[in-house]
Amino acid sequence: MIVVSAASGALGRLVVAELRTRVPAGQVVAAVRDPQRAADLAASGVEVRRGDYDDPGSLRDALAGADRLLLISSPELDTGRRTRQHLAAIDAAVAAGVGAIAYTSFLGADRPGDPMNAAHHATERALHDSGTGHTVLRHPFYSEAFINPGLEVAVRSGMLAAATGGRGLNTATRADLAAAAAAVLTDDAHTGRAYDLTGPLWTYAQLAEALTQVTGEPVAAVEADVPGPMGFLMGLARAGALERQTDDLRHVLGRPPTSLREAVADALATVRT
């Protein structure tokens, strides 16, 4: 039996859907904080159990009889609480006799000293020390943070605002990362591995070109101040922090990751149909 934690989130739902194409629905369990939010998963034949990261008892119940666990990292921003949540899930998995844990970490979490990755680093260390078979899936930023239906504004104006200084971004789509997780959960060959998962490197100039190709409307990338969280992400890109590349995602998927043009077409399909 495979348990997916935080299964009612965007990534978790995609993983559950991927698993249902690989194993019978009866072998998949969706562990969620609030089962009422996962009625659609239950209707699809997947067992839904309550598994709250802040309630160790519920985690033990959710993992009863499990062979494998996908520990999707908590969205909690407080490092201390996030770490406690992850360690509680690992403890529950060990107590339940789970044979293998896959964990969605973040690029760079193998190196100590990065405050943004502190909870991920602590979780990776705890997995190592647990003695349980495990696989670490270090994610990049999701492509959807940058490539989404909001790009329609750039198509209408003909200008795509960027503040990356022409540097590249190594994002990956949630769908590709979900497919990678499902592959790891259904193949023993991945146990004991740590993967740095990156999609194709792209720039905002290339994004503008892809928008032009997909829509037939001319779009140009223009350097401009970008406020808020998106400005922070672009600042990371401008510093070259998002240009790390590996073949790990391609290897785990057994195919090339989603291309920039494919991601753009998918993002705009919802507003152009």
Buried (B, 14 or more C-beta within 10 A) or exposed (E): BBBBBBBBBEBBBBBBBBBBEBBEEEBBBBBBBEBEEBEEBEEBEBBBBBBBBEBBEBBBBBBBEBBBBBBBBBEBEEBEBBBBBBBBBBBBBBEBEBBBBBBBBBBBBBEEEEEEBBBBBBBBEBBEEBEBBBBBBBBBBBBBEBBBBEBBEBBEEBBBBBBBBEBBBBBBBBBBBBBBBBBBBBEEEBBEBBBBBBBBBBBBBBBBBBBBBBBEEEBBBBBEEBEEEBEEBBBBBBEEBBBBBBEBBBBBBEEEBBEBBBBBBBBBEEEEE
